[in-house]
Every structure is written in structure tokens, then in C-alpha cells.
């Protein structure tokens, strides 16, 4: 059977979730939310901070900024294949 392809959004969110990486989520209305992603599906993201969880609908999210770089290589493939860096605002995908 062929492997199911993962999209970049799922890889990014799942890596942040598994690593418990703090993120800043900017909403389209300008509101800034901070916390750790504890779950997500096709339509929403669950963000946790100070023992409180928030369900945020993806259509209201403008940007998700992790506290440090996130590898976008699925299943540990070539670590340099894709990286997101908040330090120099570079986004690179091979």
C-alpha cells in the first residue's frame, strides 16, 4: 500500500504538539494567543496555557509562530529538507 501523504500544515502542527513547543497564534482580528498546541483536526486547534484550554477555529488563525525552529521533514527524513526559523523569518521547503 502507498504511504498516506501528509500536508505541511499537519506536519508543522503535529511537530509542535509532540515537542510541546510554545507557540504564538495570531488571529485574523489581531488577537495574540500564546500556549502549547495539545491537539488539532481539520477545522480547529486546541491551545493550552496556565491549565486552561482554548479551542481556536483554523479559519480565524492568521499565523502560528513557534518559539524555535521546526523541522518539516515527515518521519525523520532528511532534516535539512525543510525548516521554519523564527530567528531570521526564513521559510524553506525542498
C-alpha positions as CSV (number, residue, x, y, z in Angstrom):
1,X,0.0,0.0,0.0
2,X,1.2,3.5,-0.7
3,X,2.0,5.8,2.2
4,X,-0.6,8.4,3.0
5,X,0.8,11.8,2.2
6,X,0.8,14.4,5.0
7,X,0.4,18.0,4.2
8,X,2.8,20.7,5.5
9,X,0.2,22.1,8.0
10,X,-0.3,18.7,9.7
11,X,3.4,18.0,9.9
12,X,4.0,21.5,11.4
13,X,1.2,21.4,13.9
14,X,1.9,17.8,14.9
15,X,5.6,18.5,15.4
16,X,4.8,21.5,17.6
17,X,2.3,19.3,19.6
18,X,4.6,16.4,20.1
19,X,7.6,18.6,21.1
20,X,5.3,20.6,23.4
21,X,6.8,23.7,21.8
22,X,5.4,27.1,22.9
23,X,3.7,28.9,20.1
24,X,2.2,32.3,19.5
25,X,-1.0,32.2,17.4
26,X,-2.1,35.5,15.7
27,X,-5.7,35.6,14.8
28,X,-7.1,37.5,11.7
29,X,-8.6,40.1,14.0
30,X,-5.2,40.9,15.5
31,X,-5.6,39.0,18.8
32,X,-2.4,37.2,20.0
33,X,-2.8,33.9,21.8
34,X,0.1,32.0,23.4
35,X,0.4,28.5,24.6
36,X,1.2,24.9,23.7
37,X,-0.8,23.0,21.0
38,X,-2.4,20.0,22.6
39,X,-4.5,18.8,19.6
40,X,-5.9,19.8,16.2
41,X,-8.2,18.5,13.5
42,X,-9.3,19.7,10.1
43,X,-11.1,22.7,11.5
44,X,-9.6,23.6,14.9
45,X,-6.6,23.8,17.1
46,X,-6.6,23.3,20.9
47,X,-4.2,25.7,22.7
48,X,-3.3,25.2,26.4
49,X,-1.8,27.8,28.7
50,X,-1.9,28.0,32.6
51,X,-4.1,25.0,33.0
52,X,-6.7,26.4,30.6
53,X,-7.5,25.1,27.1
54,X,-8.8,27.2,24.2
55,X,-10.4,25.8,21.1
56,X,-9.4,28.0,18.2
57,X,-11.0,27.6,14.7
58,X,-8.4,27.4,12.0
59,X,-10.3,29.9,9.7
60,X,-9.7,32.6,12.4
61,X,-5.9,31.9,12.5
62,X,-3.6,34.2,10.5
63,X,-0.2,32.9,11.7
64,X,1.3,30.4,14.0
65,X,4.8,31.3,15.3
66,X,6.8,28.6,17.2
67,X,9.3,29.6,19.9
68,X,12.1,27.9,18.0
69,X,12.7,26.3,14.6
70,X,10.5,23.3,13.5
71,X,11.6,20.6,11.1
72,X,9.1,19.9,8.4
73,X,10.6,16.6,7.3
74,X,8.0,13.9,7.8
75,X,9.0,10.7,9.5
76,X,12.6,11.9,10.2
77,X,13.6,12.2,6.5
78,X,16.4,14.5,5.6
79,X,16.4,17.0,8.4
80,X,17.6,19.8,6.1
81,X,14.7,19.2,3.6
82,X,12.5,21.8,5.3
83,X,12.9,24.2,8.2
84,X,11.0,27.1,9.7
85,X,13.1,29.6,11.5
86,X,11.6,32.4,13.6
87,X,15.1,33.9,14.1
88,X,15.5,35.2,10.5
89,X,11.9,34.9,9.3
90,X,13.1,32.3,6.7
91,X,10.7,29.6,5.4
92,X,12.3,27.0,3.3
93,X,10.9,23.8,1.8
94,X,12.8,21.5,-0.5
